Amino acid sequence: MSAVPALPEADFYDYESLLTPVEAAKLAELREFLASEVAPYATHWWNEAEFPAHILPKIAALKLAAPDRRQYSHLFTGLVVAEMTRTDTSLATFFLVHHDLFVQALADFGSEDQKERLLPDALALRTTGAFALTEPDHGSDVAGGMITTALKVQDDDGIHWVLNGAKRWIGNGTFCNNMLLWAKDAQSGEVRGFILDASLPGVNRSKIEHKIALRTVQNAHITLDNVRVAERDRFAGIGSFGDTNKLLLGSRISVAWQAVGQQLAAFDVARAYAVERLQFGKPLASFQLIQAQLVKMLGNATASMAMMVRIAALQDRGLDGDATMAQVALAKAHTTAAMRESVSLGRSILGGNGIVTDYGMAKIFADAEAIYTYEGSHEINTLIAGRAITGISAIV
């Protein structure tokens, strides 16, 4: 099947016109990079469950890391995530885990020593980071149910922390150099953050196999057996799990933008297929039901983008951003539900060809399931919004 260019009009209400000329030029630069360096190979990486480490220096050269984006609007930041996802959800997920969680945590919570030692290489992608929060038996309830422990000890070498436990579903976890790892203080019960050198003795990492989504992302199951971490590698700016809210709010916004990008990707593939594919002697796109499905997909994407444009405006309004966790939870729940409907419609338009990765839609369809669940499941985000509008918590 020959490639049909993505419709610029997929941004049907021209939200990109809200960008500054500098931002628009930078987004165009990103699109050129994705078109040449990622799009031709993304399906192969996904099929083979390979991570393209060789393109990391090129990604770094774009200067789109979290601190670099401070000169841009939150709308630009969101559109960067959407555009990356539109080309390859796995690469966008790597980018978010490394930059918006690990690097951002260093920038927000790291000591001056930690920043000096780790930030330059992390920003340049000479080293990579992960965010180790989820555990084998605790996902949505990990704040209160965390099993991984950190015991503070003092010996001739000074103050250390001894970590024991396990983490699961850790993106970039198989190959990262460092990870922001969360553990419960064995003495105080508070949740602490640590910069864990993944090469330390007692850190064991295994790749999670047989995934049907985000196959390019290298998710790890990690076990910690009496791992000694120096006091200098405890995140000085994190005193409890509550300190993570800024990071989690930001990452939830980014995943909602991923849901926008995923819908644009599904629309791109479905529209191109409908225009080219002949049935009963004429293009699929000439049938009323197909046009109705395409319009529904575009409507979902446009409405989702409108919600995220407003979230970006709320972020830009205040010094630290005025979007509340409830507003962000509603956006994540709504955009991912719309995404799930859209990728299902797209797969249907492709018929049998929608279940093989040769045509692109199967990969998009499968990856959507991960977006629907991570950074707060659809159900948890729904209940966070529900709590805000009723004053009653139904989560527990």
Disulfide bonds with the S-S distance in Angstrom:
none
